[in-house]
C-alpha cells in the first residue's frame, strides 16, 4: 500500500504543473461558458432572434472546444494540428454514423436563422398539432392541448409540409352531421346554434361563436358541420362529445 501511495505521490509531484494548469483552464472555461450563457439569454430576450436553447448550446459547445484545444499540448502532449488532421481523415466515417444527428443540427440552424418556427408558434406537422416550446440542437419541442411534449427531429420539419396556424385555426373543432333532405336549413341552423351555445358556454373562445356550415347533398340528405372553437385549456374531444350529445335524437337528423 505504501509503495502504491509512493508511486501516486511521485506522479502527482512530477505532473503538478500540468494538473494545476488543467484545473485553471477547466474552471475558467466553465466560468466563461456560464457567463456567456446568461449574457446570450438576456441578449436573445431583447432581440429579434428567436430565444431558444439552440444558439446557447452551440456557443457553449464552441467555448468548451476552445478550452479543450488549450490543454491538449501542455497537459496531454497532443499537438492540436495533428489531432485536427486526424479528425479530418476520420470525419467522413464518423459523418456516416452521425448523419441523422448532423442533419438535425443543420436543420435546426435553418429553422432558427430562417425563423421558420419560433417558440410560441402554433404549428401542425406530421399529424402533430401544438405550440412550439423550444428548438434544441436536435429536436423541436411541441406541446399539444393535453400538455404532452412531442419531440420532433429538426430534419423532419425541413422535409415535411409544415402548417403555421392561427389561434382560431388551432382551436377549431368540427362535428359532422346529416339532416333529412326536406328540412329548412335556416331552422336547423338556429336549433343547433341554440343547443350548442348552451352546452359549450365557457369552453369556447369568447370572440369565436359556433358556426353551422352546410356542405352539399348525398343520398341520405343534407351534409353539414358544426364548428366550435375550443379555449386553449379545453380538449377538442370534450367539445365534440358535448356538441354531439346536444343534438342527438333531433327529428331533423337523417335516420
N, C-alpha and C positions, 0 to 999 in steps of 0.2 A: 504493500500500500504506500509506504514511504517512498519507494522507488518511482511509483506512478505519479505521486504528488511532485516529486522532484523533476520528472520529465515535463509535467504540466507547467510548473513554475519556470523552468528553463525556457519553455516555448513562449510563455507569456512575456518573459523578460526580453527575449530576442525579437519579439514582434510587437512590443508595447507601442512603438510609434505608429505602426500600421493600424493597430486596434483603436488608438486614440483618434487618428485621422478618420477612420471609418465611422466611428461614433459621432464625430463632429459633423461629417458630411451628411449622415443619416438624419441627425437632429435638425440640421439646417434645412435639408430638403423637406422634411416633414413640416417644419415651421413655415417655409415658403409656400408649400402646397396648401396648407391650411389658410394662410393669409390670402393667397391668390383665389382660393375657392370662395371665401367670404366676399372679397372685393368684386369677383366676377358676378356673383349672385346679385349684389347691390347694383352693379352696372346694368345687368340684364333687366332688372326690375324697372329701371328708368330709361330704357331704350326701346327701339322698335324691333330689336332682335328677340325672337321667342325665348321666354325664360324656361329652359329645360335643362335637365342634368346632362344632356348630351355634350354640350360645349364645355361644361365644367369638368366632366370626366376626361375629355380629350386634353384639356390644359393640364390637369393634374398628372395624366399619364406622361405628357411631354416633360414636365418638371422632374418626375422620377427617373425617366430615361436619362436626362442630363446628369442627374445626381449619380446614377449608376455608372455612366461613362467616366465621371470624375474619379471614381475609386478603382476602376479596373486595373490600371497600370501601377499606381502607387501601392495598392493593397494586395492585389492578386497577381501582379506581374503580367497582365494580359494587355497587349497593345490594342487600343480601340480600333485602329485602322485594320489590323489583322482580323479582329472579330467582325468588323463590318463587312470585310471581303468574304469571310466565311459564311456570314448570314446571307450575303447576296447570292452566293453559289447555291446555298441550300434553300433560298427563298422560294424557288419555283416548286420544289417538292412540298414545302410547307403550305404554299398557297393552295395546292390541290386539296390538302386535308382541311384547310380552313376556309374553303371557298364560300361556304354559307355565311360564316362569320364576317368575312371581308365584304360580301355582298350586302349584309345588313348594315355594316358600318358605312359603306359608300352610300347606301340607300338613305341612312339617317342624315348624312351630310346633305344629300339632295333635298330631302323633306324639309330640313330646318332652314338651309340657306335660301331655298325657293319659297319658303313659307307656305308649303303645300298644306301642312297641318300644323296647328299650334295648340298648346294647352287651352282647354275651354271650348274648342270646336266640337260641334255635333257632326258626326260622320256615320256613314254606313258603308261597309265593305265586307265582301265575302260572307254575307248573311249576319254580320255583327253590326249592331247599331248602338251608339252611346257617345259619351263625352270624353274627349282626349284628356287624360290626366297628365301624361308626361311622354317625352320622346327620349329614350335612353340610347346607348350606343348600339344596341342590338334590336330592341323592341319598341313599339309604340303601345302605351298602356291606355286602354279604353275602359270606362266604367259604364255598364248598362243601367237601366232603370231599377233592376233588382239589387244594385250595389255590387254586382260581380265584376271583378277585374279581368279583362281579356288582354293577353299579351300577344300582340300581332307582330310578326317579323317585319322589319322595315323594308326588306326586299319585296314583300307581298304588296305593300302599299304602293310601290313603284311599278308593279307589273299588273295589278288588278284594277278594275274600274272602281274609283273612289267617288262617293257622293257626299258633298257637304250639304248639311241640312239646316233649315231654319228651326226655331223652337216649335213653331206650329207644325211644320212638316214632320219633325221627330215625334211630336205628341199625337199625331193623327192616328186614330183607331177606327177601323171600318167594320161594320156589321152588315153583311148582305141579307137581302130578303126578296121574296117574290110575292106579288099580290095577284088577286084574280084579275082577269082582263077586263071585267065590266065595272070596276070601281072608278071613282073620281080621284085622280092623283092628288088634287089640291086638298081634298078632305082627308085622305090618307096621310099626307104630309103634316097637316095640323094635328091630327090624332097622335102620330108618332112623336112629334116635337114636344107636345104637352106631356106625354108619359116619360120621354127620355129626360126632359129638363127636370122633372120632379125627382127621378131616381139618381141622377148624376149631380145633383146640387152640391156644390163644394168640392167636387172631384175633378172638374174641368177648368181649363184656362178661362178666366173671367171675361176676356175680350174676344173669345172664340166660341160663340154658341154652336149648338149642334146643328147639323145640316142633313137634309134628305135629298139624295141625288137619284133620279130615275135614269136608267141606262139603256132601255130598249125593251124588246119583247122576246119571249120564247114560247114554246108550245104550252107552258103552264100558266103564263100570264105576263105581268109587267115586272121586270127586274129592277132592283134598286139597291142603294146602300145608305146606311146611316153613318154619318161622320161625326165623331166626337173627339175632342182634343184634351187628352189627359194632362193633369198637372205633373210636374217632374217627379213627384214622390208617389204617383199612382201608377200601378201596373196596367198595361193595356188589357190584359186578361180580366181584370176586375171590372172594367167598363164594359167589355164585351159580354160578360155574364149578366151584368145589371140591365143592359140595354135589351139583350135577347129575352130575358125573363119578363121585362116590362111590356113587350108586345106579343109574347107567346099567347096563342089562343084567340087573337083578334080575328073577327069574321072577314076582314079584308084580305087576309093571307091566303095564298093558294094552298089547297088541301092536298 
